[in-house]
Amino acid sequence: MTVKILLEFAVVLAAIFMGSRCGGVGLGLWGGAGVLVLSYFFGLPPTAPPVDVMLIILAVIMATSVMETAGGIEWLVRVAEGLIRRNPHQITVVAPVVSWLFTLGAGTGHVFYPLLPVIHEVAHENGIRPERPIAVSTIASQQAITASPVSAATAAMIALFEPAGITLGKIIAIAIPATLAGVIVAALVQTRVGKELKDDPEYRRRLEAGEIEPPRAEKQAAERKELPHTARTSALMFLLGVGLVVAAGLFPVLRPVFVKAGKAAPLDMATTIQIVMLSMAALILAVTRVPAGNVPKSASAQAGLTAVVGIFGLAWLGDTFIKANEKLIIGMIGDLTAAYPVTFAVGLFFASVLLFSQAATTRALMPLGISLGLPPQFLIAQWPAVNGYFFLPTYGTLIAAINFDRSGTTRIGRFVLNHSFMLPGLVATGTAVAVGLVIGKLLF
């Protein structure tokens, strides 16, 4: 059985490797090929494709694309550029903090998608290697899940710890400062990652091939074009849409209540994001009157399509492998944790690598920590370790980040695991756990 699992895991890695060699939609296409091998040759039942994630991305991308067509992204870039004019490298710290705040309020990392094109453009136009802010911002959107009062992972923690008198306030009192500290430290480390943009060979190849426009610093002689009158309006409407999503996450009372399975509950956040962003895209289109036919031609639309295809194949591949071997994988981690309690954070980390979900990992392993008699503050402090699913570059936000970085600096390495998100992910997670342990000792 162990040999079979190793062979199946080798198929997953091989599919990622082949997809990364092809680039673009190749990531998703090879993910689908991996599902074929796992199902037809290893007999693993394919899980359902990640439809909700794909639809969220599609809805957000449509709003972003309409805004871009109306000139909104360029307006946002100019506003953001003004904020970082004195120190262009500040975006590597500012962008992750903003991404963390967005996810903290919305309770889902998918609200991060609209920030990707803005982060890329601000970095590129200032001659900053886009990998630096994009990679750590992607990690920040994951870290905030284990700090957000409205995330599914937090809901799982409340259900587990409330009987012991541990309230939401105590959980986020540790989680919020710990994850924010992790993001800031990772961002500071990230400011020195990789070659400078002008020296990166892949970027220079794309520049010479005409696949990407040069940054503003290389076009000093060219005058800045005047923005259309719709630019500011479209950007503000788009930001209003994002604000509505964040407000809906913070205040469930703003969402309509429906009865499902005999219980009344607010509309889920995944559907809320889809409705709000599609509606805002329609409103921007109506108010600005930009040609609808130009929207699919925008850079955001093309990058979004690539991201959707990538998630379709790769996330489907990873989920199929995990679901088929879930009991054995969780059992092995549980045995190790029972023998060596100090390795609980390591168990959380690698379980999340395989489960691709903070909430699922929390529900699977936190009861084990409680049954082992580990102190609540110890468990809460180690909770950010469930953000380890960046380890394999198959999750939606990672794939989207790679495809939105048209400079080619954010990428999957030749050996799959040496990708752009590994260093900021390890630094942010390790720092968050360490800071959480200190805070937990002081508060409890």
Buried (B, 14 or more C-beta within 10 A) or exposed (E): EEEEBEEBBEBBBBBBBBBBEEBBBBBBBBBBBBBBBBBEEBEBEBBEBBEBBBBBBBBBBBBBBBBBBBBBBBBBBBEBBEEBEEEBBBBBBBBBBBBBBBBBBBBBBBBBBBBBBBBBBBBBBBBBBBBBBBBBBBBBBBBBBBBBBBBBBBBBBBEBBEEEEBEBEBBBBBBBBBBBBBBBBBBBBBBEBBEEBBEBEEBBEBBEEEEBEEBBEEEEEEEEEEBBEBBBBBBBBBBBBBEBBBBBBBEBEEBEEEEEEEEEEBBBBBBBBBBBBBBBBEBBBEEBEBEEEBBEEBBBBBBBBBBBBBBBBBBBBBBBBBBBBBEEBBEBBBEBBBEEEEBBBBBBBBBBBBBBBBBBBBBBBBEBBBEEEBEBBBBBBBBBBBBBBBBBBBBBBBBBBBBBBBBBBBBBEEEBEEBBBBBBBBBBBBBBBBBBBBBBEEEB
